[in-house]
Amino acid sequence: MSVSCGLECVVCLGCSRWAWKRLTYVGSYDSESWPPATADEFEPVPRVCRAILAVYEDDLEQPRFPPAGGYRMNPAWIAKRVTYDQTEGRCPPYLIYVDHDHREIILAIRGLNLVRESDYKLLLDNRLGGQMLDGGYVHHGLLKAAVWLLNHETETLRKLLIEQGPGYKLVLAGHSLGSGVAALMTILVVNHRDQFGGIPRSQIRCYAVAPARCMSLNLAVKYANVIHSVVLQARELLLISFLWFYVKRRKDDFRILMCRMYLELNFGGELWFLVRSRSDEWKGRGEKGIKGVFLANRDV
């Protein structure tokens, strides 16, 4: 009896310790030993983030959801803008912007659209160990999107690089789902620089904001000097979108209960309240209405 009681105490203490560490863990612990970025290293990040947010706008001259201080972009310098109708769900919308002030050609890709089933299909089109690239493993669906985008825009990017001259950098950027596409595009571009006017590797940059897991560790290390990930702790909105999409599709009380328990256990009751309230708010609003809700709450 005493032995069994002792084992129960050990198990209870172990579970309690695990639960305490799990519930009190924050994302900043992952990077607390990293050296801080220099001002020069971080300088492009806000500018690239504004370019990504500009993809969500229908008209940059009359923006509906401008960030603090505005986009600080010249609408006349947008070389191309591609919507969902043009990509036919094969890739998230994107724009190509020629930033003459900083001598950069930016291809910015939007993040996951909460109401586009094609985005979920793209993200779920994967099997562990099923797709190899450059000696590593990558996400199959995101690689397909990256290949599709390059097949359509390689000539555009090549012409812009030649027209603007050798001093211009090529910047590929994306948020969430778009970050995975941008990162895999970067690997392809670096290995086929001859198709982009022979641009040096040092002139290619990728900024993956809230990046999707899209490549194995050996590739992440190999391209660490080209692909820069920008992470601010956890991406609750992406988690919420997956859970709510699952619940909405199943319409099962038990699964809804599990969704609620998971959110409350890991992030507190506030996020479950957000899911529940947003579900009522999104009904019948369509894509534009939901985009407004997402942008209004993008810093949740």
C-alpha positions as CSV (number, residue, x, y, z in Angstrom):
1,M,0.0,0.0,0.0
2,S,2.8,2.4,1.0
3,V,4.6,1.7,-2.3
4,S,1.5,2.3,-4.4
5,C,0.8,5.6,-2.5
6,G,4.4,6.6,-3.1
7,L,4.1,6.0,-6.8
8,E,0.9,7.9,-7.0
9,C,2.6,10.9,-5.2
10,V,5.5,10.7,-7.7
11,V,3.1,10.6,-10.7
12,C,1.0,13.5,-9.3
13,L,4.1,15.6,-8.7
14,G,5.4,14.9,-12.1
15,C,2.1,15.7,-13.8
16,S,1.8,18.9,-11.7
17,R,5.3,20.0,-12.6
18,W,4.6,19.4,-16.3
19,A,1.3,21.3,-16.2
20,W,2.9,24.2,-14.3
21,K,5.8,24.5,-16.8
22,R,3.3,24.1,-19.7
23,L,0.9,26.7,-18.5
24,T,3.5,29.3,-17.5
25,Y,5.7,28.9,-20.6
26,V,5.9,32.0,-22.9
27,G,7.4,32.3,-26.3
28,S,10.1,34.7,-25.2
29,Y,11.9,31.8,-23.4
30,D,12.9,30.4,-26.7
31,S,15.0,33.4,-27.6
32,E,16.2,34.7,-24.2
33,S,19.8,33.4,-24.9
34,W,20.0,34.9,-28.4
35,P,22.0,38.0,-29.0
36,P,19.8,41.1,-29.7
37,A,19.5,42.2,-33.4
38,T,21.3,45.3,-34.4
39,A,19.4,48.4,-35.6
40,D,20.6,47.7,-39.2
41,E,19.4,44.1,-39.1
42,F,16.0,45.0,-37.8
43,E,15.5,48.1,-40.0
44,P,13.9,46.4,-43.0
45,V,11.4,44.4,-40.9
46,P,8.7,47.2,-40.3
47,R,9.0,48.2,-43.9
48,V,8.5,44.7,-45.1
49,C,5.6,44.2,-42.7
50,R,3.9,47.2,-44.2
51,A,4.4,45.8,-47.7
52,I,2.7,42.6,-46.6
53,L,-0.2,44.4,-45.1
54,A,-0.6,46.4,-48.3
55,V,-1.6,43.1,-50.0
56,Y,-4.8,43.1,-48.0
57,E,-5.9,46.5,-49.4
58,D,-7.9,46.8,-52.5
59,D,-6.7,50.4,-53.2
60,L,-3.5,51.7,-51.6
61,E,-4.5,55.3,-52.4
62,Q,-7.6,54.9,-50.3
63,P,-6.6,52.3,-47.6
64,R,-9.2,51.0,-45.3
65,F,-6.9,49.4,-42.7
66,P,-3.7,51.5,-42.6
67,P,-1.1,50.8,-39.9
68,A,0.1,53.5,-37.5
69,G,1.9,56.1,-39.6
70,G,0.4,54.8,-42.8
71,Y,1.9,52.4,-45.3
72,R,4.6,54.9,-46.4
73,M,4.5,53.3,-49.9
74,N,4.1,55.0,-53.3
75,P,1.1,53.4,-55.1
76,A,2.7,54.3,-58.4
77,W,5.6,52.0,-57.6
78,I,3.4,48.9,-57.4
79,A,4.4,46.9,-60.5
80,K,1.8,44.2,-60.1
81,R,-1.0,43.1,-57.8
82,V,-2.6,39.6,-58.0
83,T,-5.8,38.5,-56.3
84,Y,-7.5,35.2,-55.5
85,D,-9.4,35.3,-58.7
86,Q,-6.2,35.4,-60.6
87,T,-4.4,32.7,-58.6
88,E,-7.4,30.5,-58.6
89,G,-6.5,29.2,-55.1
90,R,-3.1,27.9,-56.2
91,C,-1.3,30.6,-54.2
92,P,-2.2,33.4,-51.8
93,P,-2.6,36.9,-53.3
94,Y,0.6,38.9,-53.6
95,L,2.0,42.2,-55.0
96,I,5.3,43.2,-56.5
97,Y,6.6,46.6,-55.3
98,V,9.6,48.5,-56.6
99,D,11.0,50.5,-53.6
100,H,13.2,53.1,-55.2
101,D,14.0,54.7,-51.9
102,H,15.7,51.6,-50.5
103,R,16.6,50.0,-53.9
104,E,14.6,46.9,-53.4
105,I,12.1,44.8,-55.5
106,I,9.7,43.4,-53.0
107,L,7.4,40.4,-53.6
108,A,5.0,40.4,-50.7
109,I,2.5,37.5,-50.0
110,R,-0.5,37.7,-47.8
111,G,-1.2,35.3,-44.9
112,L,-3.9,32.7,-44.3
113,N,-7.4,33.8,-45.3
114,L,-9.8,32.6,-42.6
115,V,-12.7,32.0,-45.1
116,R,-10.8,30.7,-48.1
117,E,-11.0,26.9,-48.3
118,S,-8.3,26.9,-50.9
119,D,-5.8,28.2,-48.3
120,Y,-6.6,25.4,-45.9
121,K,-6.2,22.8,-48.7
122,L,-2.9,24.3,-49.6
123,L,-1.7,24.1,-46.0
124,L,-3.0,20.6,-45.4
125,D,-1.5,19.3,-48.7
126,N,1.5,17.6,-47.0
127,R,2.8,14.3,-45.8
128,L,5.7,13.9,-43.4
129,G,8.9,13.0,-45.4
130,G,7.0,13.1,-48.7
131,Q,8.7,16.0,-50.5
132,M,12.4,16.5,-50.8
133,L,14.2,19.7,-52.0
134,D,18.0,20.5,-52.1
135,G,18.8,17.6,-49.7
136,G,16.1,18.3,-47.2
137,Y,12.4,18.0,-46.7
138,V,9.8,20.7,-47.4
139,H,6.1,21.2,-47.2
140,H,4.5,19.8,-50.4
141,G,1.6,22.2,-50.8
142,L,3.7,25.3,-50.0
143,L,6.3,24.2,-52.5
144,K,3.6,23.7,-55.2
145,A,2.4,27.3,-54.5
146,A,6.0,28.6,-54.7
147,V,6.6,26.8,-58.0
148,W,3.3,28.1,-59.4
149,L,4.2,31.7,-58.4
150,L,7.7,31.5,-59.9
151,N,6.4,30.1,-63.1
152,H,4.2,33.2,-63.4
153,E,6.5,35.9,-62.1
154,T,10.1,34.9,-62.9
155,E,10.0,36.9,-66.1
156,T,8.5,39.9,-64.3
157,L,11.1,39.8,-61.6
158,R,13.9,39.3,-64.1
159,K,12.9,42.3,-66.2
160,L,12.6,44.5,-63.1
161,L,16.0,43.5,-61.8
162,I,17.6,44.2,-65.2
163,E,15.8,47.5,-65.7
164,Q,16.6,48.8,-62.2
165,G,20.2,47.8,-62.3
166,P,22.6,45.6,-60.2
167,G,22.2,47.8,-57.1
168,Y,18.6,46.6,-56.4
169,K,18.0,43.7,-54.0
170,L,15.3,41.1,-54.4
171,V,13.2,40.8,-51.3
172,L,10.6,37.9,-50.9
173,A,8.3,38.4,-47.9
174,G,5.2,36.8,-46.5
175,H,3.1,36.4,-43.4
176,S,1.9,33.0,-42.0
177,L,0.9,30.9,-45.0
178,G,2.6,33.4,-47.3
179,S,5.8,33.2,-45.3
180,G,6.1,29.5,-46.1
181,V,5.6,30.2,-49.8
182,A,8.2,33.0,-49.7
183,A,10.7,30.9,-47.9
184,L,10.5,28.0,-50.4
185,M,10.6,30.5,-53.2
186,T,13.8,31.8,-51.8
187,I,15.4,28.4,-51.9
188,L,14.4,28.0,-55.6
189,V,15.6,31.5,-56.5
190,V,19.0,31.1,-54.8
191,N,19.5,27.9,-56.8
192,H,18.4,29.4,-60.1
193,R,19.9,32.9,-60.0
194,D,20.7,32.7,-63.6
195,Q,17.0,33.1,-64.4
196,F,17.0,36.3,-62.4
197,G,19.7,38.1,-64.3
198,G,22.5,36.5,-62.3
199,I,21.7,38.3,-59.1
200,P,24.2,37.6,-56.4
201,R,23.1,35.5,-53.4
202,S,24.0,38.4,-51.1
203,Q,21.3,40.5,-52.9
204,I,18.5,38.1,-52.1
205,R,16.6,38.4,-48.9
206,C,13.5,36.6,-47.4
207,Y,11.5,37.9,-44.4
208,A,9.1,35.3,-43.1
209,V,6.8,36.9,-40.6
210,A,5.1,34.4,-38.2
211,P,6.5,31.7,-40.4
212,A,4.8,28.4,-41.2
213,R,6.9,25.2,-40.6
214,C,7.8,24.4,-44.2
215,M,11.4,23.0,-44.2
216,S,13.6,20.6,-42.3
217,L,16.3,21.9,-39.9
218,N,19.2,21.3,-42.3
219,L,17.6,23.6,-44.9
220,A,16.8,26.2,-42.3
221,V,20.5,26.2,-41.3
222,K,21.8,26.2,-44.9
223,Y,19.7,29.3,-45.8
224,A,19.9,31.1,-42.5
225,N,21.9,34.0,-44.0
226,V,19.1,34.5,-46.6
227,I,15.8,33.6,-44.9
228,H,15.0,35.7,-41.8
229,S,12.2,34.6,-39.6
230,V,10.3,37.2,-37.5
231,V,8.4,35.7,-34.6
232,L,6.5,37.5,-31.8
233,Q,5.7,34.6,-29.3
234,A,2.7,32.5,-30.4
235,R,0.4,33.0,-33.4
236,E,-3.0,32.7,-31.6
237,L,-5.0,33.8,-34.7
238,L,-3.6,31.0,-36.8
239,L,-4.4,28.5,-34.0
240,I,-7.9,29.9,-33.7
241,S,-8.5,29.8,-37.4
242,F,-7.7,26.1,-37.6
243,L,-9.7,25.2,-34.5
244,W,-12.7,27.2,-35.6
245,F,-12.6,25.9,-39.2
246,Y,-12.6,22.4,-37.8
247,V,-15.5,23.1,-35.4
248,K,-17.5,24.8,-38.0
249,R,-17.1,21.9,-40.5
250,R,-18.0,19.2,-37.9
251,K,-20.8,20.9,-36.0
252,D,-20.2,18.4,-33.2
253,D,-20.9,19.4,-29.6
254,F,-18.1,17.1,-28.3
255,R,-15.5,18.6,-30.6
256,I,-16.6,22.1,-29.8
257,L,-16.1,21.2,-26.1
258,M,-12.6,19.9,-26.9
259,C,-11.8,23.1,-28.8
260,R,-12.9,25.2,-25.8
261,M,-10.9,23.1,-23.3
262,Y,-7.8,23.3,-25.5
263,L,-8.0,27.1,-25.8
264,E,-8.7,27.7,-22.2
265,L,-5.9,25.3,-21.1
266,N,-3.2,26.8,-23.3
267,F,-4.2,30.4,-23.7
268,G,-6.9,31.2,-21.2
269,G,-10.6,31.9,-21.5
270,E,-10.1,35.1,-23.4
271,L,-9.3,33.3,-26.7
272,W,-12.3,31.0,-26.4
273,F,-14.4,34.1,-26.0
274,L,-12.8,35.6,-29.1
275,V,-13.5,32.4,-31.1
276,R,-17.1,32.3,-29.9
277,S,-17.8,36.0,-30.5
278,R,-16.1,36.1,-33.9
279,S,-18.1,33.1,-35.0
280,D,-21.3,35.2,-34.5
281,E,-19.7,38.3,-36.0
282,W,-18.5,36.5,-39.1
283,K,-21.8,35.0,-40.1
284,G,-23.0,36.3,-43.4
285,R,-20.3,39.0,-43.6
286,G,-18.4,37.6,-46.6
287,E,-14.7,37.9,-47.3
288,K,-14.4,41.7,-47.1
289,G,-16.2,41.8,-43.7
290,I,-14.0,39.0,-42.3
291,K,-10.9,40.7,-43.6
292,G,-11.8,43.8,-41.7
293,V,-12.3,41.7,-38.5
294,F,-8.9,40.0,-39.0
295,L,-7.0,43.2,-39.6
296,A,-8.7,44.9,-36.7
297,N,-7.5,42.1,-34.5
298,R,-4.3,41.2,-36.1
299,D,-2.2,42.0,-33.0
300,V,-4.3,39.7,-30.7
